Amino acid sequence: MKHKTSRLLWISILPQLLFIYYIRRNPEWVESCYSEKFYPLVSKLHGGFFNLFPFSAGDVLYFFMIVFSIRYFYKFFTEEVKKPLHIVRDIGALVALISLLFHLSWGINYHRKPLNEQMGMSIEYDQTDLENTLNDLITKSNELHLSLVGIDSLAVDFPYSKVELFEKAVSFDPLTNNQLEGVHKIKKSLFSLPLTYMGYSGYLNPLTLEAQVNSKIPKISFITTILHETAHQMGYASEKEANFIAFFSAINSEDPYVQYAGYTFATRYCYGDLLIADREKAIEMIGNLNLGIVKNIRAINRFWMDYKNPLRPVFKKTYDGYLKANGQKSGIVSYNEMVGLVINHHKKSIKE
């Protein structure tokens, strides 16, 4: 990297830090100026270009970034041993550049006004709320399950290909209940096998705004992952909010298979929370779930167990640090915090 370019990027670090300090304390500004006005323009621009590629251009970009990094370090340690400050200069400039692009294209969304406040509801709940919601989720899951297979002991076999599921999994705006017309194509990741070993179902590339889904995961998870990553593309960076929007979109679908994926998705999370709060009660309640649904859930767990490896916790810890660095205090646990949104949305729906 040229010295002049490196110097400018280093100079940009302080203004970036001051800007991040400001936006973390001003979610209203982020919501009204960035998320509602600036980001939609950036999203359309990215979508218009990267939709031209039938494959994930972001994955290709990551591949060349890895190759470039390996080449750079090899060259440095074999040819420039006497200039150690060069690596500090170049890495610092690169980090500043990536940070600038990341925040302008998508990352500022981490600091927008919380979705529950926009929906006019709390995220607090007690065990009674949790039990009532879980009970209703189990009832609805059982009803959908029986309507799809007819026998409570049979697992649901999804009749669609994963390509068809891209069309079936349609997103809905939780603020308006309207179906959203996305400006981005959702794509299968070129790195699905590595993602599986890392323990990830999908991800959003914050530089290209392409959403990638792990093509190896079971179809029931494929549906909610599409909707989760679409929520990120909509500008909802929070993992708990993306999970909630995945649930909300699935249950508002006209397709009963997509609905089934949504209700069982929320059932698993609510059951997990109750298991921590009251293990005996959780086990008692989950006993009411149709055996066929249990088989679907076990298939998901079995899939991830088949790819379990010693490095997975390292990747999880790294992502946990990334989330915390971007203002998500709970880190990777924030996925589970969708439960508060599900419960309070459920309570609000009953009142209405």
C-alpha positions as CSV (number, residue, x, y, z in Angstrom):
1,M,0.0,0.0,0.0
2,K,1.4,3.4,-1.0
3,H,2.7,5.6,1.9
4,K,0.3,8.5,1.1
5,T,-2.7,6.2,1.1
6,S,-1.7,4.5,4.3
7,R,-1.2,7.9,6.0
8,L,-4.7,9.1,5.0
9,L,-6.3,5.9,6.3
10,W,-4.4,6.2,9.6
11,I,-5.6,9.8,9.9
12,S,-9.2,8.5,9.4
13,I,-9.0,6.3,12.5
14,L,-9.7,9.1,15.0
15,P,-12.7,10.6,13.1
16,Q,-14.1,7.0,12.8
17,L,-13.8,6.4,16.5
18,L,-15.4,9.7,17.4
19,F,-18.3,8.9,14.9
20,I,-18.8,5.5,16.4
21,Y,-18.9,7.0,19.9
22,Y,-21.6,9.4,18.7
23,I,-23.8,6.9,17.0
24,R,-23.8,4.5,19.9
25,R,-25.3,7.2,22.0
26,N,-27.8,8.5,19.4
27,P,-30.0,5.6,18.1
28,E,-32.7,8.0,17.0
29,W,-30.3,9.7,14.6
30,V,-29.1,6.4,13.3
31,E,-32.7,5.3,12.7
32,S,-33.9,8.4,11.0
33,C,-30.8,9.4,9.1
34,Y,-29.0,6.2,8.3
35,S,-31.3,3.2,8.6
36,E,-34.3,4.8,7.0
37,K,-32.7,7.1,4.4
38,F,-29.0,6.4,3.6
39,Y,-28.9,2.6,4.0
40,P,-31.9,1.8,1.6
41,L,-30.0,3.7,-1.1
42,V,-26.8,1.8,-0.4
43,S,-28.7,-1.5,-0.3
44,K,-30.3,-0.8,-3.7
45,L,-27.0,0.1,-5.2
46,H,-25.3,-3.1,-4.0
47,G,-28.3,-5.2,-5.0
48,G,-28.4,-3.8,-8.5
49,F,-24.7,-4.7,-9.0
50,F,-24.2,-8.0,-7.1
51,N,-27.5,-9.5,-8.3
52,L,-25.8,-9.7,-11.7
53,F,-23.6,-12.6,-10.3
54,P,-25.4,-15.9,-10.0
55,F,-22.8,-16.9,-7.4
56,S,-21.7,-15.2,-4.2
57,A,-19.3,-12.5,-5.3
58,G,-18.7,-11.8,-1.6
59,D,-17.4,-15.3,-1.1
60,V,-15.0,-14.9,-4.0
61,L,-13.9,-11.6,-2.5
62,Y,-13.2,-13.3,0.8
63,F,-11.2,-16.0,-1.0
64,F,-8.9,-13.5,-2.7
65,M,-8.5,-11.6,0.5
66,I,-7.3,-14.8,2.2
67,V,-4.9,-15.5,-0.8
68,F,-3.6,-11.9,-0.7
69,S,-3.0,-12.0,3.0
70,I,-1.0,-15.3,2.8
71,R,1.0,-13.8,-0.1
72,Y,1.6,-10.6,1.8
73,F,2.9,-12.2,4.9
74,Y,5.0,-14.6,3.0
75,K,6.6,-11.8,1.0
76,F,7.1,-9.7,4.2
77,F,8.8,-12.4,6.2
78,T,11.0,-13.5,3.2
79,E,11.9,-10.1,1.7
80,E,11.3,-7.3,4.2
81,V,12.5,-8.6,7.5
82,K,14.5,-5.4,8.0
83,K,11.3,-3.2,7.8
84,P,9.0,-4.4,10.6
85,L,7.2,-1.1,10.8
86,H,5.8,-1.6,7.3
87,I,3.6,-4.4,8.5
88,V,2.2,-2.2,11.2
89,R,1.6,0.6,8.7
90,D,-0.1,-1.6,6.2
91,I,-2.3,-3.6,8.6
92,G,-3.4,-0.5,10.4
93,A,-4.4,1.2,7.1
94,L,-6.2,-2.0,6.0
95,V,-8.2,-2.2,9.2
96,A,-9.1,1.5,8.9
97,L,-10.3,1.0,5.3
98,I,-12.4,-2.1,6.1
99,S,-13.9,-0.4,9.2
100,L,-14.9,2.6,7.0
101,L,-16.5,0.5,4.3
102,F,-18.2,-1.8,6.9
103,H,-19.8,1.1,8.8
104,L,-20.9,3.0,5.7
105,S,-22.4,0.0,3.9
106,W,-24.1,-1.7,6.8
107,G,-22.5,-1.7,10.2
108,I,-24.1,1.5,11.5
109,N,-27.3,-0.5,11.7
110,Y,-26.0,-2.2,14.9
111,H,-26.8,1.1,16.7
112,R,-30.3,1.8,15.4
113,K,-33.4,2.2,17.6
114,P,-34.4,-1.2,19.1
115,L,-37.1,-3.0,17.2
116,N,-39.2,-3.6,20.3
117,E,-39.4,0.2,20.9
118,Q,-40.5,0.7,17.3
119,M,-43.2,-1.9,17.8
120,G,-44.2,-0.3,21.1
121,M,-43.6,-3.3,23.3
122,S,-41.3,-4.5,26.0
123,I,-38.8,-7.4,25.9
124,E,-39.3,-8.3,29.6
125,Y,-41.1,-11.4,30.7
126,D,-41.5,-13.7,33.6
127,Q,-41.8,-17.5,33.8
128,T,-45.5,-17.5,33.5
129,D,-45.3,-15.5,30.3
130,L,-42.7,-18.0,29.0
131,E,-44.8,-21.0,29.9
132,N,-48.0,-19.5,28.3
133,T,-46.2,-18.7,25.1
134,L,-44.4,-22.0,24.9
135,N,-47.7,-23.8,25.4
136,D,-49.3,-21.9,22.6
137,L,-46.3,-22.5,20.3
138,I,-46.5,-26.2,21.0
139,T,-50.2,-26.3,20.3
140,K,-49.8,-24.5,17.0
141,S,-46.8,-26.6,16.0
142,N,-48.7,-29.8,16.7
143,E,-51.7,-28.5,14.6
144,L,-49.5,-27.7,11.7
145,H,-47.6,-30.9,12.0
146,L,-50.8,-33.0,11.9
147,S,-52.1,-31.0,8.9
148,L,-48.9,-31.8,7.0
149,V,-48.4,-35.5,7.7
150,G,-51.6,-36.7,9.4
151,I,-49.8,-38.9,11.9
152,D,-48.2,-37.5,15.1
153,S,-45.2,-39.8,15.0
154,L,-44.0,-38.9,11.5
155,A,-41.4,-36.3,10.8
156,V,-42.3,-33.6,8.3
157,D,-40.5,-34.2,5.0
158,F,-40.3,-30.9,3.1
159,P,-41.4,-31.4,-0.5
160,Y,-39.4,-28.4,-1.9
161,S,-35.9,-28.3,-3.2
162,K,-33.6,-25.8,-1.5
163,V,-33.7,-23.6,-4.6
164,E,-37.5,-23.5,-4.4
165,L,-37.2,-22.5,-0.7
166,F,-35.6,-19.3,-1.8
167,E,-38.9,-18.4,-3.4
168,K,-41.1,-19.8,-0.6
169,A,-39.4,-18.0,2.3
170,V,-40.8,-14.5,2.0
171,S,-40.0,-11.8,4.5
172,F,-42.5,-9.5,6.2
173,D,-42.0,-6.2,7.9
174,P,-42.9,-6.5,11.6
175,L,-43.7,-2.8,11.7
176,T,-46.3,-2.9,8.9
177,N,-47.1,-6.6,8.4
178,N,-46.5,-6.0,4.7
179,Q,-44.6,-8.4,2.5
180,L,-41.2,-7.1,1.7
181,E,-39.8,-7.0,-1.9
182,G,-36.1,-7.7,-1.5
183,V,-33.5,-6.0,-3.6
184,H,-31.0,-8.8,-3.1
185,K,-30.9,-12.4,-4.2
186,I,-30.2,-14.8,-1.4
187,K,-27.4,-17.2,-2.4
188,K,-25.9,-20.5,-1.4
189,S,-22.5,-20.0,0.1
190,L,-19.5,-21.3,-1.8
191,F,-18.0,-22.2,1.6
192,S,-20.9,-24.3,2.9
193,L,-18.7,-27.1,4.1
194,P,-16.3,-24.8,6.0
195,L,-19.3,-23.0,7.4
196,T,-20.7,-26.3,8.7
197,Y,-17.5,-27.2,10.5
198,M,-17.5,-23.6,12.0
199,G,-21.1,-24.1,13.2
200,Y,-22.7,-21.4,11.0
201,S,-26.0,-21.6,9.1
202,G,-25.4,-18.5,7.1
203,Y,-24.1,-15.0,7.1
204,L,-24.4,-11.5,5.6
205,N,-21.4,-10.1,3.8
206,P,-21.3,-6.5,5.1
207,L,-19.3,-5.3,2.2
208,T,-21.4,-6.6,-0.7
209,L,-24.7,-7.0,1.3
210,E,-25.1,-10.5,-0.1
211,A,-26.7,-13.0,2.2
212,Q,-25.3,-16.5,2.0
213,V,-27.0,-19.6,3.3
214,N,-25.2,-22.8,4.2
215,S,-26.5,-25.3,1.5
216,K,-25.8,-28.3,3.7
217,I,-28.2,-27.5,6.6
218,P,-31.6,-29.3,6.9
219,K,-34.4,-27.8,5.0
220,I,-36.3,-26.8,8.2
221,S,-33.3,-24.7,9.2
222,F,-32.7,-23.5,5.7
223,I,-36.1,-21.7,5.7
224,T,-35.5,-19.8,8.9
225,T,-31.9,-19.0,7.9
226,I,-33.0,-17.4,4.7
227,L,-35.4,-15.3,6.6
228,H,-32.8,-14.4,9.3
229,E,-30.2,-13.3,6.7
230,T,-32.9,-11.4,4.8
231,A,-33.6,-9.5,8.0
232,H,-30.0,-8.5,8.1
233,Q,-30.2,-7.3,4.5
234,M,-33.3,-5.2,5.6
235,G,-30.9,-3.4,8.0
236,Y,-31.7,-5.2,11.2
237,A,-28.2,-6.0,12.5
238,S,-29.2,-7.3,15.9
239,E,-29.2,-11.1,16.0
240,K,-32.2,-11.3,18.3
241,E,-34.1,-9.0,16.0
242,A,-33.1,-11.0,12.9
243,N,-34.2,-14.2,14.6
244,F,-37.5,-12.6,15.6
245,I,-38.1,-11.3,12.1
246,A,-37.4,-14.8,10.8
247,F,-40.1,-16.2,13.1
248,F,-42.5,-13.4,12.3
249,S,-42.1,-13.8,8.6
250,A,-42.4,-17.6,8.7
251,I,-45.7,-17.6,10.6
252,N,-47.1,-15.0,8.3
253,S,-46.4,-17.1,5.3
254,E,-49.2,-18.6,3.2
255,D,-47.2,-21.8,3.0
256,P,-47.9,-24.3,5.9
257,Y,-44.4,-25.8,5.6
258,V,-42.8,-22.4,6.1
259,Q,-45.2,-21.7,9.0
260,Y,-44.2,-25.0,10.5
261,A,-40.5,-24.1,10.3
262,G,-41.3,-20.8,12.0
263,Y,-43.4,-22.1,14.9
264,T,-41.0,-25.0,15.7
265,F,-38.1,-22.5,15.5
266,A,-39.6,-20.4,18.2
267,T,-40.6,-23.5,20.2
268,R,-37.0,-24.6,20.4
269,Y,-35.8,-21.2,21.7
270,C,-38.6,-20.8,24.3
271,Y,-38.0,-24.4,25.5
272,G,-34.3,-23.7,25.9
273,D,-35.1,-20.7,28.1
274,L,-37.6,-22.6,30.2
275,L,-35.1,-25.4,30.5
276,I,-32.7,-23.0,32.2
277,A,-35.4,-21.5,34.5
278,D,-37.3,-24.6,35.4
279,R,-35.9,-27.9,34.1
280,E,-38.8,-30.1,35.3
281,K,-41.5,-27.8,33.9
282,A,-39.7,-27.6,30.6
283,I,-39.4,-31.4,30.3
284,E,-43.1,-31.7,31.2
285,M,-44.2,-29.2,28.6
286,I,-42.1,-30.5,25.8
287,G,-43.6,-33.9,26.4
288,N,-46.8,-32.5,24.7
289,L,-44.9,-32.0,21.5
290,N,-45.8,-34.5,18.7
291,L,-43.2,-37.2,18.3
292,G,-42.8,-36.3,14.6
293,I,-41.7,-32.7,15.5
294,V,-39.2,-34.1,18.0
295,K,-37.8,-36.2,15.2
296,N,-37.4,-33.1,13.0
297,I,-35.6,-31.3,15.9
298,R,-33.4,-34.3,16.6
299,A,-32.4,-34.4,12.9
300,I,-31.2,-30.8,13.2
301,N,-29.1,-31.6,16.3
302,R,-27.8,-34.8,14.7
303,F,-26.6,-32.8,11.7
304,W,-24.6,-30.4,13.8
305,M,-23.2,-33.2,15.9
306,D,-21.9,-35.0,12.8
307,Y,-19.7,-31.9,12.1
308,K,-18.6,-31.2,15.7
309,N,-14.9,-30.5,16.0
310,P,-12.4,-28.9,18.5
311,L,-12.2,-25.6,16.5
312,R,-15.9,-24.8,16.6
313,P,-15.7,-23.1,20.0
314,V,-12.9,-20.9,18.7
315,F,-15.0,-19.7,15.8
316,K,-18.0,-19.1,18.2
317,K,-15.7,-17.1,20.6
318,T,-14.4,-15.0,17.7
319,Y,-17.9,-14.2,16.6
320,D,-18.9,-13.5,20.1
321,G,-16.1,-10.9,20.3
322,Y,-17.2,-9.4,17.0
323,L,-20.8,-8.9,18.2
324,K,-19.6,-7.3,21.5
325,A,-17.3,-5.0,19.7
326,N,-20.3,-3.8,17.7
327,G,-22.3,-2.9,20.7
328,Q,-24.2,-6.2,21.2
329,K,-23.5,-6.6,24.9
330,S,-24.7,-10.2,25.1
331,G,-22.6,-11.3,22.2
332,I,-23.5,-14.7,20.7
333,V,-26.1,-15.2,23.5
334,S,-28.2,-12.4,21.8
335,Y,-29.6,-15.0,19.4
336,N,-31.5,-16.5,22.3
337,E,-32.9,-13.1,23.3
338,M,-35.4,-13.3,20.5
339,V,-37.5,-15.1,23.2
340,G,-38.4,-11.7,24.8
341,L,-39.6,-10.4,21.4
342,V,-41.6,-13.6,20.6
343,I,-43.3,-13.6,24.0
344,N,-44.2,-9.9,24.0
345,H,-45.4,-10.1,20.4
346,H,-47.5,-13.1,21.4
347,K,-49.0,-11.2,24.4
348,K,-49.7,-8.1,22.2
349,S,-51.4,-10.3,19.5
350,I,-53.7,-11.8,22.1
351,K,-54.7,-8.4,23.4
352,E,-55.5,-7.2,19.8
